[in-house]
Amino acid sequence: MTPAPDAAAHAEPPWAGGPATVGGPRPHPAPRTSGRGSAREAPGAGRAPCTPAAPATALQATARILAEADGRGGTALPVLVGDGPFALRRTRAVGGEARVTVVGAMSAPLGGDRIALEATAGPGARLHIGSTAATIALPGRTGRSAHYEIRLTVADGATLHWLPEPLISAQGSDLRMTTRVELAPTARLVLREEQILGRTGESPGHLRARLTVHRAGRPLLDQELSYGPGAPGWDGGAVLGGHRAVGQLLVVEPSYDPSNDSSYDPSCATGPLAPRALSGTAVLTPLTGPAALATAVAPDALQLRRALDEAAAAVG
């Protein structure tokens, strides 16, 4: 996560294990002792001066969010636990929806890091999760891949909006990103993913991203994308065609199911879920289930966001 400039102004809550250094990029390796599972040993720490330094320990961290209906038309957050690069902040609620913003407490993921974020919306809860800045995947000194896992669970009658800022794959990085979503039959989901391949004027790192969504225990969507060095044909006309920004918007809405008719064919759908091209290089595709997937490629992050915002408007 890219640190937010004002993150240092917020004191860590008691569960975080005491104050942590926030607000600026971290060197790699760097000593860290706060946060469950996030300790990283500094080279030479606790050894005689003549003892060779061992390789640094990569970061391991898991942040957790739990939203529950409060019985008064709102949503409570009984669990809001940040860790490692994830500083979680509750922001102003809108209606009965709880809002959480992920603030970058240090630069991550770097090579060898294993970080995760878990979010659960309980029955009837409404939860919106965003972030203050892009996440930048960077190379590390370990020579290993970084792993970033997102686990989302949405119960019956609950709604989750997962709308973080983009992921940037910096040159030399190697990231394996996995997003797993479990939906109850009447759960609602709006999920946006945006990947920017390389910073301005640089080549991208290697990025492999998998999105798996199950609804009522059955697969709704399972796809894996791979870009950058080592991914055959990723920049060809059949994949990105020279574009450097790619993203998708998944909307799962029970009301999309017109009749629960087993003969319903999403390829023949009409209205908001009709399959069609959107402006530029974006397409809207209905899924088998009350869901629609918009996919877009673009020259840059700004045009990608515009394409996905258009898709969001198209499906209501």
Secondary structure, 3 states (H helix, E strand, C coil): CCECCCHHHCCCCHHHCCCCCCCCCCCCCCCECCCCCCCECCCCCCCCCCCCCCCCCCCEEEEEEEEEECCCCCEEEEEEECECCEEEEEEEEECCEEEEEEEECCCCCECCCEEEEEEEECCCCEEEEEECCCEEEECCCCCCCEEEEEEEEECCCCEEEEECCCEEECCCCEEEEEEEEEECCCCEEEEEEEEEECCCCCCCCEEEEEEEEEECCEEEEEEEEEECCCCCCCCCCCCCCCCCEEEEEEEECHHHCCCCCCCCCHHHCCHHHCCEECCCCEEEEEECCCEEEEEEEECCHHHHHHHHHHHHHHCC
